[in-house]
Amino acid sequence: MASHLKLLLLVAIFSSLVSEHSLSASVFLSIDCGTSETYKDENSISWIGDDTLISNGESKEIQYSSIASYPLTTLRVFKTRNKNCYNIKEVDAGQRVLVRASFLYGNYDEKRSPPVFDLHFDGNFWTTVNTSSWDVVSHEAIYVVKGNGTSICVAQTQPGQFPFISAIEVRSLGPKMYSQVDPNYALRSMLRAAWGANETTRYYVFRFRISFQREIDLRITYLTCMYYIRDSYDRIWIPATGFLLTKVQNEAASIDVVPAENSPPPTVLKNAVTTSGTLWGIEFDTHLPKKPTPIYVATYYSEVSVLNSTDKRSFQVYIDEKVVSDPIIPPFGSASEVITTNRIASGSNKFSLRSTTDSTLGPLLNAMEIYTVTDPLSNGTNAKDVEGLGLLTSGFDVLKDWGGDPCLPSPYTWDWLQCTSDPIPRVTALNLSGYGLFGSLPDFSSMDALETIDLSHNSLTGQIQQFLGLFPSLTLLNLANNGFNGTIPTSLSKNSKLKLVVTGNCFNETSCKVTEPPSKKPTVPSKKSPPMENDDDLTQTPPSQIQNGLPTSGNTKISNKLAIILRTIFQLALLFLLS
């Protein structure tokens, strides 16, 4: 009977753990820029190098290595192109993602001159990055992906100041999280704080310990692990407090966060700050910019103790002297959230929590997030042009790592394109002269707004294809100095509106030798994996399971992997019980 009770208890425990962790991010990608290594950091987060994701740019190591830990000791710097982009293909259209980009200059070039440049995502301006010699600069954005995949780009804005990037992290979010924001807008993080906490909270550690006594020989057997959930979506919550505020700890044995759609981790609700009475409010800095901007503020509450019948805690959110929320009564053992949005504010506005007139206790604050809301997101370059450019970039190795939106944001188009200024721009010129193209042309006739095509001085072979005569607005086609042979289609030779240049090809020669240009392999510095407490940590992705530089889907689906782990541990525990 005792064995059956223990078995039922184990089933309940493991079922609850799997259920709790099913809220985890389905995409959990961490890219260490400037290295080829795969490793895990002190938070048990698996990192991959970027050498298979991008070939342009140079890998560098920072000079001030003592100020940084992995993954910030290396970076990739870009000295060519209008913009350079990382294409993240693991996310699907319609997914809401949190993306974090980090930068540490660290005097990598020994010039003691931290650069300033722009950061983009999916053809949208994100922010201007002001880097520092000593400090890590990180920017976070939350948005809904419109296409198949997302792109993170850096763009040079000033002469001689070359953009670089140290790390990129992509986490998919739950379907209800931050859903109060229209998917045509993005959130830019200003501050995320756990009030009353003593340490930063992010991600989770997976270890727990089970002990039970076998009935046969009364021997106590231990199965040692520890499961301690922090933030499954890897949001970083910094500890916060304030003048004349009292730190308090939550007395609840557990905290149900399901009522809060943004899924704040229970850890950040275990602490809070309050005032000694109702006369004082809680004021908090927002880190908002000086210029008034649309805002999104999420505050989270959980009562820290069971109140007696004579006590009541009730308060409201104020911006300056204006009430912007209904009365808030924090629940004990549960979480509530208050969203303040559809408002304009700046760093000069004062945000506070103030007790209502019928409250006997001061206001309480457990955690909060503050964001600015972007302008409407672009719909990207015309789909016909994206289709044609996709065939070109996949058809030629030298074009494969051209990523991001081809035309947006203006003026950061791909170097070899010209685009219109329409809200959904069209590509009007293709300038690929001397780009080292080798082989035959793919059919990019979907790009029907092209007026100029310059493919001269490459190593293109075969016959000139019929589709080149189908562009209705084409006025210049330059195919000079390639290896084309055969005959010229009449749709080109008889087009009086078209200037056709075909000199330097193989039309009149019995043999025409075309050589493939040499490929250039980027070199990346290697880094030794940082020491870990437990090298057998189950969150590590083995190098053998990395495909195209990204973990396979089975490894990025954290909840599925954890279910397998828990099932295995449960089977081991069951074996001990029944032995």
C-alpha positions as CSV (number, residue, x, y, z in Angstrom):
1,M,0.0,0.0,0.0
2,A,2.8,2.4,0.9
3,S,4.5,1.7,-2.4
4,H,1.3,2.5,-4.3
5,L,0.9,5.8,-2.4
6,K,4.5,6.7,-3.2
7,L,4.0,5.8,-6.8
8,L,0.9,8.0,-7.0
9,L,2.8,10.8,-5.4
10,L,5.6,10.5,-7.9
11,V,3.1,10.5,-10.8
12,A,1.5,13.7,-9.4
13,I,4.9,15.4,-8.9
14,F,6.2,14.6,-12.4
15,S,2.9,15.4,-14.1
16,S,2.9,18.8,-12.5
17,L,6.5,19.5,-13.5
18,V,5.8,18.6,-17.1
19,S,2.6,20.7,-17.1
20,E,4.4,23.7,-15.6
21,H,7.2,23.6,-18.0
22,S,4.9,23.2,-21.0
23,L,4.8,27.0,-21.0
24,S,8.4,27.2,-22.1
25,A,9.6,28.8,-25.2
26,S,9.4,26.5,-28.3
27,V,12.2,28.4,-29.9
28,F,15.2,29.1,-27.7
29,L,18.2,30.2,-29.8
30,S,21.4,31.8,-28.6
31,I,24.1,32.9,-31.1
32,D,27.6,33.9,-30.0
33,C,28.8,36.2,-32.7
34,G,32.4,35.9,-33.8
35,T,33.1,32.3,-32.9
36,S,32.6,28.8,-34.2
37,E,32.3,27.1,-30.8
38,T,29.2,25.5,-29.3
39,Y,29.1,25.5,-25.5
40,K,26.9,26.3,-22.5
41,D,27.2,29.2,-20.1
42,E,26.8,29.6,-16.3
43,N,23.0,29.8,-16.7
44,S,23.0,26.4,-18.5
45,I,22.1,28.1,-21.8
46,S,23.4,26.5,-24.9
47,W,25.2,28.8,-27.4
48,I,26.2,28.2,-31.0
49,G,28.8,30.1,-33.0
50,D,27.7,32.2,-36.0
51,D,30.2,30.9,-38.6
52,T,27.6,28.9,-40.4
53,L,25.0,31.6,-40.3
54,I,26.9,34.4,-41.9
55,S,30.1,34.7,-44.0
56,N,30.5,38.4,-44.3
57,G,32.3,40.4,-41.5
58,E,35.3,39.7,-39.5
59,S,35.5,37.8,-36.2
60,K,37.3,39.7,-33.4
61,E,38.2,39.2,-29.7
62,I,37.8,42.1,-27.3
63,Q,40.9,43.5,-25.7
64,Y,39.4,44.0,-22.2
65,S,38.5,40.3,-21.7
66,S,38.5,40.7,-17.9
67,I,35.3,42.8,-18.0
68,A,33.2,40.2,-19.8
69,S,32.1,36.6,-19.7
70,Y,30.9,34.3,-22.4
71,P,29.4,35.0,-24.9
72,L,30.7,38.6,-25.0
73,T,34.4,38.0,-25.4
74,T,34.0,37.8,-29.2
75,L,32.2,39.8,-31.8
76,R,31.6,40.1,-35.5
77,V,32.4,43.5,-37.1
78,F,31.2,44.5,-40.6
79,K,33.2,46.9,-42.7
80,T,31.3,46.4,-46.0
81,R,27.7,46.7,-47.2
82,N,24.9,49.1,-46.2
83,K,23.6,46.6,-43.7
84,N,24.5,43.0,-42.6
85,C,21.8,40.6,-41.4
86,Y,21.4,37.4,-39.5
87,N,18.5,35.3,-40.9
88,I,16.8,33.3,-38.2
89,K,14.7,30.6,-39.9
90,E,13.6,28.8,-36.8
91,V,10.5,31.0,-36.2
92,D,7.3,30.8,-38.1
93,A,4.9,33.5,-39.4
94,G,2.6,34.6,-36.6
95,Q,4.9,33.7,-33.7
96,R,5.5,36.4,-31.1
97,V,9.2,36.5,-30.2
98,L,11.5,38.2,-27.8
99,V,14.8,39.2,-29.5
100,R,17.8,40.4,-27.5
101,A,20.9,41.8,-29.2
102,S,24.0,42.5,-27.2
103,F,27.1,44.6,-27.9
104,L,30.4,44.9,-26.1
105,Y,33.1,47.0,-27.9
106,G,35.9,46.1,-25.4
107,N,38.4,48.0,-27.6
108,Y,38.6,45.1,-30.0
109,D,40.3,47.3,-32.6
110,E,42.6,49.1,-30.1
111,K,41.3,52.5,-31.2
112,R,39.4,53.3,-28.1
113,S,36.5,54.6,-30.2
114,P,33.2,52.8,-29.6
115,P,31.0,53.1,-32.7
116,V,27.4,54.3,-33.1
117,F,25.2,52.5,-35.7
118,D,21.6,51.4,-36.3
119,L,19.9,48.1,-35.4
120,H,17.0,46.7,-37.5
121,F,14.6,43.8,-37.5
122,D,12.6,42.6,-40.5
123,G,13.1,45.8,-42.4
124,N,12.1,48.0,-39.5
125,F,14.2,50.5,-37.6
126,W,14.8,49.1,-34.1
127,T,17.1,51.6,-32.3
128,T,20.4,53.4,-32.5
129,V,23.1,51.5,-30.7
130,N,25.6,53.7,-28.7
131,T,28.3,51.2,-27.8
132,S,30.7,51.5,-24.8
133,S,34.3,50.5,-24.2
134,W,33.5,48.9,-20.9
135,D,29.7,48.3,-20.6
136,V,27.5,45.7,-22.3
137,V,24.7,47.4,-24.3
138,S,21.7,45.2,-24.8
139,H,18.4,45.9,-26.6
140,E,15.2,43.9,-26.5
141,A,12.2,43.9,-28.8
142,I,9.0,41.9,-28.8
143,Y,7.1,41.5,-32.0
144,V,5.0,39.1,-34.2
145,V,6.9,37.6,-37.1
146,K,5.2,38.4,-40.4
147,G,7.2,36.1,-42.7
148,N,8.8,32.7,-42.5
149,G,11.7,33.6,-40.3
150,T,13.1,36.9,-38.8
151,S,16.2,39.0,-39.5
152,I,18.4,41.0,-37.2
153,C,20.5,43.6,-39.0
154,V,23.2,46.2,-38.1
155,A,23.7,49.2,-40.4
156,Q,26.5,51.7,-40.7
157,T,25.3,55.3,-40.2
158,Q,28.6,57.2,-39.9
159,P,31.9,57.1,-41.9
160,G,34.6,55.0,-40.2
161,Q,32.2,53.7,-37.5
162,F,31.8,50.0,-38.3
163,P,28.8,48.2,-36.8
164,F,29.4,45.0,-34.9
165,I,27.4,42.5,-32.8
166,S,28.3,40.3,-29.9
167,A,25.3,38.1,-29.3
168,I,21.7,37.4,-30.5
169,E,19.1,35.6,-28.5
170,V,15.7,34.6,-29.8
171,R,12.9,33.3,-27.6
172,S,9.4,32.5,-28.8
173,L,6.6,33.6,-26.4
174,G,3.2,32.1,-25.5
175,P,0.2,33.0,-27.7
176,K,-1.4,35.2,-25.0
177,M,1.7,37.0,-23.9
178,Y,1.7,40.7,-24.7
179,S,-1.3,40.1,-26.9
180,Q,-2.8,43.5,-25.8
181,V,-0.5,45.0,-28.4
182,D,-1.6,45.0,-32.0
183,P,0.6,42.6,-34.0
184,N,1.4,45.4,-36.5
185,Y,3.4,47.1,-33.7
186,A,6.5,46.1,-31.7
187,L,7.6,46.7,-28.2
188,R,11.0,48.0,-27.3
189,S,12.1,47.2,-23.7
190,M,13.1,50.0,-21.4
191,L,13.0,48.3,-18.0
192,R,12.1,45.0,-16.5
193,A,12.4,44.8,-12.7
194,A,11.6,42.4,-9.8
195,W,10.9,44.7,-6.8
196,G,12.3,43.6,-3.5
197,A,14.4,40.9,-5.1
198,N,18.1,40.4,-4.2
199,E,19.4,39.0,-7.5
200,T,18.7,39.0,-11.2
201,T,16.2,36.4,-12.5
202,R,16.4,34.7,-15.8
203,Y,15.9,31.3,-17.4
204,Y,15.8,28.2,-15.1
205,V,18.0,25.6,-13.5
206,F,17.0,22.0,-13.8
207,R,17.9,19.9,-10.7
208,F,15.9,18.1,-8.0
209,R,16.2,15.4,-5.4
210,I,13.8,12.5,-4.6
211,S,14.3,10.1,-1.7
212,F,12.3,7.1,-0.7
213,Q,12.7,4.0,1.4
214,R,12.5,0.5,-0.1
215,E,10.2,-1.9,1.8
216,I,12.5,-5.0,1.3
217,D,15.6,-3.8,3.1
218,L,14.4,-0.4,4.5
219,R,17.3,1.2,2.6
220,I,16.8,4.8,1.8
221,T,17.5,5.6,-1.9
222,Y,18.1,9.0,-3.2
223,L,17.6,10.3,-6.8
224,T,19.3,13.6,-6.8
225,C,18.2,16.5,-9.0
226,M,16.6,19.9,-8.4
227,Y,14.0,21.6,-10.4
228,Y,13.9,25.3,-9.9
229,I,11.9,27.3,-12.4
230,R,13.0,30.9,-13.0
231,D,11.8,32.4,-16.3
232,S,11.3,29.9,-19.0
233,Y,11.2,32.6,-21.6
234,D,14.5,34.0,-20.4
235,R,13.3,37.5,-19.7
236,I,15.9,39.2,-17.5
237,W,14.5,40.7,-14.3
238,I,16.8,43.0,-12.4
239,P,16.3,43.6,-8.7
240,A,14.8,47.0,-7.7
241,T,13.9,48.9,-4.6
242,G,13.3,52.6,-3.7
243,F,13.6,55.3,-1.0
244,L,11.4,54.7,2.0
245,L,10.2,51.4,0.6
246,T,10.1,48.2,2.7
247,K,11.1,44.9,1.2
248,V,8.6,42.0,2.0
249,Q,8.6,38.3,1.2
250,N,5.6,36.4,0.0
251,E,4.3,33.8,2.5
252,A,2.4,31.8,-0.1
253,A,3.6,28.2,-0.6
254,S,3.0,28.6,-4.3
255,I,1.9,31.3,-6.6
256,D,-0.5,30.7,-9.5
257,V,0.6,32.9,-12.5
258,V,-2.0,31.6,-14.9
259,P,-4.3,34.6,-14.4
260,A,-1.6,36.9,-15.7
261,E,-1.5,36.6,-19.5
262,N,2.1,37.7,-19.7
263,S,3.2,34.7,-17.6
264,P,5.5,36.5,-15.1
265,P,7.7,33.8,-13.4
266,P,6.7,32.9,-9.8
267,T,10.2,33.8,-8.7
268,V,9.6,37.5,-9.2
269,L,6.4,37.4,-7.3
270,K,8.0,36.0,-4.2
271,N,9.2,39.4,-3.2
272,A,7.7,42.9,-3.2
273,V,8.0,46.4,-1.9
274,T,5.5,48.4,0.1
275,T,5.2,51.5,2.2
276,S,4.8,51.8,5.9
277,G,1.3,53.3,5.6
278,T,-1.2,54.7,3.2
279,L,0.1,58.3,3.2
280,W,3.1,57.3,1.0
281,G,3.0,56.0,-2.5
282,I,5.4,54.0,-4.6
283,E,7.1,56.0,-7.3
284,F,9.2,54.3,-9.9
285,D,11.5,55.4,-12.6
286,T,10.4,54.3,-16.1
287,H,13.7,54.8,-18.1
288,L,11.5,56.2,-20.9
289,P,13.1,58.5,-23.4
290,K,12.8,62.3,-23.2
291,K,10.6,62.5,-26.2
292,P,6.9,61.6,-25.6
293,T,6.2,58.2,-27.1
294,P,3.5,55.5,-27.0
295,I,4.0,53.2,-24.0
296,Y,3.2,49.8,-22.7
297,V,3.6,49.3,-18.9
298,A,2.8,45.9,-17.3
299,T,2.8,45.7,-13.5
300,Y,2.4,42.5,-11.5
301,Y,1.0,41.9,-8.1
302,S,0.6,39.1,-5.5
303,E,-0.4,39.7,-1.9
304,V,2.4,38.6,0.4
305,S,0.3,37.4,3.4
306,V,-3.2,36.5,4.4
307,L,-4.9,39.7,5.5
308,N,-7.1,39.7,8.6
309,S,-10.7,40.9,8.4
310,T,-9.9,44.5,9.4
311,D,-7.2,45.0,6.8
312,K,-7.5,46.0,3.1
313,R,-4.9,46.7,0.5
314,S,-6.3,48.7,-2.4
315,F,-4.4,51.1,-4.7
316,Q,-4.3,52.6,-8.2
317,V,-1.8,53.5,-10.9
318,Y,-1.2,57.2,-11.4
319,I,0.6,59.0,-14.2
320,D,1.4,62.4,-12.7
321,E,-1.8,63.3,-10.9
322,K,-4.1,61.3,-13.2
323,V,-5.6,57.9,-12.2
324,V,-5.0,55.4,-15.1
325,S,-6.3,52.1,-13.5
326,D,-9.2,50.7,-11.6
327,P,-8.5,49.9,-7.9
328,I,-6.0,47.0,-7.6
329,I,-6.4,44.4,-4.8
330,P,-3.6,41.9,-5.0
331,P,-4.6,38.2,-4.6
332,F,-2.8,35.9,-2.2
333,G,-1.3,32.8,-3.7
334,S,-2.1,34.1,-7.2
335,A,-0.9,36.8,-9.6
336,S,-2.7,39.7,-11.2
337,E,-1.4,42.1,-13.9
338,V,-2.4,45.6,-14.8
339,I,-1.6,46.9,-18.3
340,T,-1.2,50.6,-19.0
341,T,-1.1,51.3,-22.8
342,N,-2.7,53.4,-25.5
343,R,-1.0,56.4,-23.8
344,I,1.8,58.8,-24.6
345,A,4.5,59.4,-21.9
346,S,8.1,60.4,-21.5
347,G,10.8,60.3,-18.9
348,S,9.5,63.5,-17.4
349,N,6.2,61.9,-16.4
350,K,5.9,60.5,-12.8
351,F,4.5,57.0,-12.4
352,S,3.2,56.0,-9.0
353,L,1.0,53.6,-7.0
354,R,-1.3,55.3,-4.4
355,S,-3.6,53.8,-1.9
356,T,-7.4,54.3,-2.3
357,T,-9.3,56.1,0.5
358,D,-10.7,52.8,1.9
359,S,-7.3,51.1,2.1
360,T,-5.7,50.4,5.5
361,L,-2.4,49.2,4.0
362,G,0.1,50.8,1.7
363,P,0.4,49.9,-2.0
364,L,2.4,46.8,-3.1
365,L,4.6,46.2,-6.2
366,N,6.1,42.8,-7.1
367,A,7.4,43.3,-10.6
368,M,7.0,45.4,-13.7
369,E,7.9,45.8,-17.4
370,I,8.1,49.0,-19.3
371,Y,8.2,49.3,-23.1
372,T,7.8,51.9,-25.8
373,V,5.6,51.0,-28.8
374,T,7.0,51.4,-32.3
375,D,5.6,52.9,-35.3
376,P,3.5,50.5,-37.5
377,L,5.7,47.7,-38.8
378,S,6.4,47.5,-42.5
379,N,4.9,44.8,-44.7
380,G,8.3,44.4,-46.4
381,T,9.4,44.5,-50.0
382,N,6.9,43.3,-52.7
383,A,6.5,39.5,-52.5
384,K,7.2,39.1,-56.2
385,D,10.6,40.7,-55.8
386,V,11.3,38.7,-52.6
387,E,10.6,35.5,-54.5
388,G,12.9,36.4,-57.4
389,L,15.7,37.5,-55.1
390,G,15.3,34.3,-53.1
391,L,16.1,32.3,-56.2
392,L,19.1,34.5,-56.9
393,T,20.5,34.3,-53.4
394,S,19.9,30.5,-53.1
395,G,21.3,29.9,-56.6
396,F,24.7,31.6,-56.1
397,D,27.0,30.9,-53.1
398,V,28.3,34.5,-53.1
399,L,24.8,35.9,-52.5
400,K,23.6,33.4,-49.9
401,D,24.2,35.5,-46.8
402,W,22.5,38.6,-48.1
403,G,19.6,38.8,-45.7
404,G,17.1,41.0,-44.1
405,D,14.5,43.0,-46.1
406,P,16.0,43.8,-49.6
407,C,14.7,47.4,-49.7
408,L,13.8,48.4,-46.1
409,P,14.3,50.4,-44.1
410,S,15.3,53.1,-46.6
411,P,18.1,53.9,-47.4
412,Y,19.5,50.6,-46.2
413,T,18.8,48.5,-49.3
414,W,21.0,45.7,-50.5
415,D,24.1,47.2,-52.1
416,W,23.3,45.7,-55.5
417,L,19.6,46.9,-55.7
418,Q,17.7,50.0,-56.3
419,C,14.1,50.3,-55.0
420,T,11.2,52.5,-55.2
421,S,10.1,54.6,-52.1
422,D,6.6,53.1,-52.0
423,P,5.3,51.7,-48.7
424,I,5.7,48.3,-50.2
425,P,8.7,49.0,-52.4
426,R,9.5,47.4,-55.8
427,V,13.0,46.5,-57.0
428,T,13.8,48.5,-60.2
429,A,17.5,47.8,-60.7
430,L,19.7,44.7,-60.3
431,N,23.4,45.7,-60.3
432,L,25.5,42.5,-59.9
433,S,28.4,43.4,-62.2
434,G,31.6,41.7,-61.0
435,Y,30.0,39.8,-58.1
436,G,31.6,36.5,-59.0
437,L,28.4,34.7,-60.2
438,F,29.1,31.3,-61.7
439,G,26.8,28.9,-63.6
440,S,23.4,29.4,-65.1
441,L,20.7,32.0,-64.2
442,P,17.6,31.0,-62.2
443,D,14.3,32.3,-63.5
444,F,13.7,35.6,-61.6
445,S,11.0,36.8,-63.9
446,S,8.7,37.5,-61.0
447,M,10.6,40.7,-60.5
448,D,8.5,42.4,-63.1
449,A,9.3,46.0,-62.1
450,L,12.9,45.8,-63.1
451,E,14.2,48.5,-65.4
452,T,17.9,47.7,-65.2
453,I,19.7,44.4,-65.1
454,D,23.5,44.5,-65.0
455,L,25.1,41.0,-64.8
456,S,28.3,41.9,-66.6
457,H,31.8,40.7,-65.7
458,N,30.8,37.4,-64.1
459,S,31.1,33.7,-65.1
460,L,27.6,33.0,-66.2
461,T,27.2,30.2,-68.7
462,G,24.6,28.6,-71.0
463,Q,22.2,30.2,-73.4
464,I,20.6,33.5,-72.7
465,Q,17.2,32.5,-71.3
466,Q,13.9,33.5,-72.7
467,F,12.6,34.9,-69.4
468,L,15.0,37.9,-69.8
469,G,12.8,39.2,-72.5
470,L,9.6,39.2,-70.4
471,F,10.3,42.2,-68.2
472,P,7.8,44.9,-69.3
473,S,9.8,47.9,-68.0
474,L,13.3,46.8,-68.8
475,T,15.4,49.4,-70.6
476,L,19.0,48.1,-70.0
477,L,20.3,44.5,-70.0
478,N,24.1,44.2,-69.6
479,L,25.4,40.6,-70.0
480,A,28.9,41.6,-71.2
481,N,32.0,39.5,-70.4
482,N,30.4,36.2,-69.3
483,G,30.3,32.8,-70.8
484,F,26.9,32.8,-72.6
485,N,26.6,30.9,-75.8
486,G,23.9,29.9,-78.4
487,T,21.6,32.5,-79.9
488,I,20.1,35.6,-78.5
489,P,16.3,35.4,-78.0
490,T,14.3,37.6,-80.5
491,S,12.4,39.0,-77.6
492,L,15.7,40.8,-76.7
493,S,17.3,41.4,-80.1
494,K,14.2,42.9,-81.6
495,N,13.2,45.0,-78.6
496,S,13.7,48.6,-79.7
497,K,13.2,50.0,-76.2
498,L,16.0,47.9,-74.7
499,K,19.7,48.6,-74.6
500,L,21.3,45.1,-74.9
501,V,25.0,44.6,-74.2
502,V,26.4,41.1,-74.9
503,T,30.0,41.7,-75.9
504,G,32.7,39.4,-74.5
505,N,30.6,36.2,-74.5
506,C,31.0,32.9,-76.5
507,F,28.5,33.3,-79.3
508,N,31.0,32.9,-82.1
509,E,33.6,30.6,-80.5
510,T,33.8,26.8,-80.7
511,S,35.1,26.6,-77.1
512,C,34.7,29.1,-74.3
513,K,36.4,28.4,-71.0
514,V,34.8,29.9,-67.9
515,T,36.4,29.4,-64.5
516,E,34.7,29.5,-61.2
517,P,35.9,32.3,-58.9
518,P,37.7,31.1,-55.8
519,S,35.5,31.0,-52.7
520,K,36.6,32.7,-49.5
521,K,36.1,31.0,-46.2
522,P,35.9,33.2,-43.2
523,T,38.1,32.5,-40.2
524,V,36.7,32.7,-36.7
525,P,38.5,32.6,-33.4
526,S,37.9,29.6,-31.2
527,K,37.1,30.0,-27.6
528,K,37.5,27.6,-24.8
529,S,34.2,26.6,-23.2
530,P,33.7,28.2,-19.8
531,P,33.9,25.9,-16.8
532,M,30.6,24.6,-15.6
533,E,29.5,23.1,-12.3
534,N,28.0,20.1,-14.1
535,D,29.2,19.2,-17.6
536,D,26.4,16.7,-18.0
537,D,23.7,19.4,-17.8
538,L,20.7,18.2,-19.7
539,T,20.1,21.5,-21.5
540,Q,23.3,21.3,-23.6
541,T,22.8,20.7,-27.3
542,P,25.5,18.2,-28.6
543,P,27.5,19.4,-31.6
544,S,26.4,16.3,-33.5
545,Q,22.8,17.6,-33.3
546,I,23.5,21.0,-34.8
547,Q,22.2,21.4,-38.4
548,N,23.1,24.5,-40.5
549,G,24.4,26.2,-37.4
550,L,21.1,25.8,-35.5
551,P,19.9,23.2,-33.0
552,T,17.5,20.7,-34.5
553,S,13.9,21.1,-33.7
554,G,14.0,18.4,-31.1
555,N,16.5,20.3,-29.1
556,T,14.9,23.7,-29.4
557,K,11.5,22.3,-28.3
558,I,12.4,22.6,-24.6
559,S,9.1,21.3,-23.3
560,N,9.3,18.1,-25.4
561,K,12.9,17.5,-24.2
562,L,12.0,18.0,-20.6
563,A,9.1,15.6,-20.8
564,I,11.5,12.9,-22.1
565,I,13.9,13.7,-19.3
566,L,11.2,13.6,-16.6
567,R,9.8,10.4,-18.0
568,T,13.2,8.7,-17.9
569,I,13.8,9.8,-14.3
570,F,10.3,8.6,-13.3
571,Q,11.1,5.2,-14.8
572,L,14.2,5.0,-12.8
573,A,12.4,6.0,-9.6
574,L,9.7,3.4,-10.3
575,L,12.4,0.7,-10.8
576,F,13.8,1.5,-7.4
577,L,10.3,1.4,-5.8
578,L,9.4,-2.0,-7.2
579,S,12.8,-3.6,-6.6
